[in-house]
Amino acid sequence: MNPSKRNYRATFIIDNRGKEESVDQIIDGVKQVITAVQGDVTSVENLGRRDFVRVTDPKLTGATYVHISFSAPSEGPGQLKERLRLNHNVYRTFVESV
């Protein structure tokens, strides 16, 4: 591994209500965004659909959760969040350093 890259684990909440894309297609799109910010995806874990503990939108009471582990430069998580901010298929993004 490149010493200038760090390991991260990101949790994504996928919202595919009313969309023709499947969850796997949306995950592939997220992986492409990670690659675009000079990241290397190491593992993908689809946790399936889960209900929210706190519902902020009555029309969306649950969604699909996905964990993606990747390595990227230190500015990678910020760039990833910025690129996914306008992607309406990704409801929430949480990135943590591992």
Buried (B, 14 or more C-beta within 10 A) or exposed (E): EEEEBBBBBBBBBBBBEEEEEEBEEBBEBBBEBBEEBBBBBEEBEBEEEEEBEEEEEEEEEEBBBBBBBBBBBEEBBEBBBEBBEEBEBBBBBEBEEE
